[in-house]
């Protein structure tokens, strides 16, 4: 569990750094910020929804399977 928290924190730090770099490039008008930010937020929303579904499945199925064994 400790390793999973560490991996998750590194992934979140990477996301923050990537979004920061993209935002800075947009501020300096090197890239079109509107299209990139829309795609980033859409992608993050899809990942969030998928994570919620996976968490729900694990909490229902794994919890039920552990209760049935006891």
Backbone bond lengths (Angstrom), bond angles and torsions (degrees), N, CA, C in turn:
res aa  C-N    CA-C-N  psi(-1)  N-CA   C-N-CA  omega(-1)  CA-C   N-CA-C  phi
1 X - - - 1.452 - - 1.529 110.50 -
2 X 1.321 116.83 -37.38 1.459 121.09 -179.53 1.528 110.78 -65.52
3 X 1.328 116.23 -37.95 1.460 120.77 178.19 1.516 111.75 -66.47
4 X 1.331 116.56 -36.21 1.460 121.00 178.90 1.528 110.74 -66.50
5 X 1.323 117.02 -40.50 1.465 120.53 177.86 1.527 110.60 -64.13
6 X 1.318 116.37 -40.30 1.465 120.63 179.75 1.526 110.31 -65.80
7 X 1.329 117.51 -43.60 1.458 121.69 178.52 1.526 110.93 -63.29
8 X 1.319 116.60 -43.16 1.455 120.93 179.07 1.521 111.46 -63.29
9 X 1.320 116.95 -40.32 1.466 119.54 179.33 1.524 110.84 -66.11
10 X 1.330 118.47 -38.60 1.460 120.47 177.32 1.525 111.49 -66.07
11 X 1.313 117.12 -38.23 1.463 120.82 178.12 1.531 110.20 -65.01
12 X 1.328 117.15 -43.75 1.459 120.29 179.16 1.527 111.65 -65.00
13 X 1.323 117.22 -39.66 1.468 120.76 176.78 1.524 110.35 -62.11
14 X 1.326 116.81 -40.91 1.464 121.02 178.10 1.524 110.69 -62.95
15 X 1.345 117.53 -43.64 1.465 120.95 177.46 1.522 111.11 -59.59
16 X 1.328 117.26 -44.17 1.464 121.12 -179.59 1.529 110.42 -62.72
17 X 1.316 117.41 -43.21 1.464 120.50 179.02 1.520 111.84 -64.42
18 X 1.317 117.59 -42.00 1.467 121.09 179.78 1.526 110.42 -64.48
19 X 1.320 117.29 -45.82 1.467 120.76 -179.86 1.525 110.11 -64.77
20 X 1.321 117.84 -37.47 1.458 121.06 177.62 1.522 111.38 -63.59
21 X 1.316 117.08 -45.18 1.469 120.91 179.45 1.528 110.35 -63.36
22 X 1.323 117.53 -43.72 1.461 120.82 179.35 1.528 110.42 -64.11
23 X 1.322 116.95 -40.32 1.463 120.38 178.27 1.521 111.52 -63.66
24 X 1.317 117.31 -42.44 1.465 120.35 177.96 1.522 111.76 -64.49
25 X 1.317 117.06 -39.81 1.467 119.89 176.60 1.524 111.07 -64.56
26 X 1.323 117.09 -34.04 1.457 120.90 177.11 1.515 112.33 -70.99
27 X 1.321 117.03 -38.51 1.461 120.83 178.20 1.527 110.61 -63.12
28 X 1.298 116.39 -40.35 1.463 121.16 179.91 1.528 111.55 -83.68
29 X 1.326 117.18 7.69 1.460 125.10 176.24 1.527 113.08 56.94
30 X 1.311 115.42 35.92 1.460 120.50 174.07 1.520 109.67 -83.76
31 X 1.346 115.93 -34.11 1.462 121.17 176.32 1.526 108.46 -128.16
32 X 1.323 116.46 161.09 1.459 121.57 176.57 1.527 108.70 -78.51
33 X 1.296 116.40 110.43 1.461 121.58 -172.19 1.528 113.07 -72.00
34 X 1.314 118.24 -33.84 1.463 120.37 -175.20 1.527 111.42 -62.47
35 X 1.317 116.65 -48.02 1.464 119.80 -179.14 1.524 111.85 -65.67
36 X 1.319 115.83 -42.45 1.469 120.12 -177.36 1.518 110.75 -67.12
37 X 1.329 118.11 -46.31 1.462 120.67 -178.25 1.529 110.88 -65.80
38 X 1.333 117.74 -37.66 1.464 120.00 177.23 1.520 110.59 -62.26
39 X 1.319 116.37 -42.52 1.468 120.16 179.40 1.525 111.00 -68.21
40 X 1.332 117.10 -38.76 1.472 120.28 178.76 1.523 110.77 -63.43
41 X 1.346 116.59 -48.43 1.461 119.05 -178.82 1.521 112.08 -66.69
42 X 1.315 117.26 -36.42 1.458 119.91 176.36 1.526 110.92 -64.27
43 X 1.324 116.28 -43.43 1.466 120.36 178.87 1.525 111.23 -64.27
44 X 1.336 117.15 -43.66 1.462 120.28 178.75 1.522 111.36 -64.32
45 X 1.328 117.57 -36.64 1.465 120.46 177.19 1.518 111.21 -64.41
46 X 1.323 116.50 -42.82 1.470 120.29 178.59 1.523 110.58 -63.55
47 X 1.332 117.39 -42.54 1.467 121.10 177.71 1.529 110.35 -63.51
48 X 1.344 116.92 -40.07 1.456 121.00 178.89 1.527 111.33 -62.65
49 X 1.323 116.66 -46.72 1.470 120.46 180.00 1.528 110.52 -62.78
50 X 1.326 117.14 -42.85 1.464 120.11 178.70 1.530 110.43 -63.21
51 X 1.322 117.32 -39.18 1.470 120.68 178.81 1.521 111.45 -65.18
52 X 1.316 116.54 -40.37 1.467 120.10 178.46 1.522 110.36 -63.16
53 X 1.319 116.90 -42.36 1.462 120.22 179.47 1.523 110.90 -64.86
54 X 1.322 117.14 -44.34 1.468 120.73 179.02 1.522 110.42 -63.62
55 X 1.322 117.67 -42.81 1.465 121.12 178.40 1.519 110.94 -61.92
56 X 1.314 116.99 -41.51 1.467 120.39 177.73 1.520 111.33 -62.93
57 X 1.317 116.20 -44.70 1.469 120.03 -179.86 1.525 110.38 -62.29
58 X 1.334 116.93 -46.57 1.465 119.49 179.96 1.524 111.57 -64.10
59 X 1.327 117.18 -41.26 1.470 118.86 -177.42 1.522 111.34 -68.37
60 X 1.314 117.90 -33.64 1.465 120.07 -179.54 1.522 110.85 -80.99
61 X 1.314 118.12 -51.26 1.468 121.22 -174.01 1.523 112.46 -73.59
62 X 1.313 117.74 -45.44 1.466 119.64 -177.96 1.522 110.13 -70.33
63 X 1.322 117.73 -39.15 1.459 120.66 178.43 1.523 109.97 -62.86
64 X 1.333 117.51 -43.07 1.464 121.04 179.07 1.522 111.68 -66.31
65 X 1.323 117.64 -39.79 1.465 119.41 -178.90 1.516 111.57 -69.05
66 X 1.337 118.19 -33.70 1.468 121.17 176.92 1.529 111.17 -72.25
67 X 1.319 117.93 -35.95 1.457 120.27 178.91 1.512 111.71 -70.78
68 X 1.314 117.93 -32.37 1.461 121.40 179.79 1.525 111.33 -71.03
69 X 1.336 119.43 -30.22 1.453 122.86 -179.57 1.521 112.05 -73.65
70 X 1.320 116.75 -28.76 1.469 119.92 -176.01 1.471 113.21 -83.34
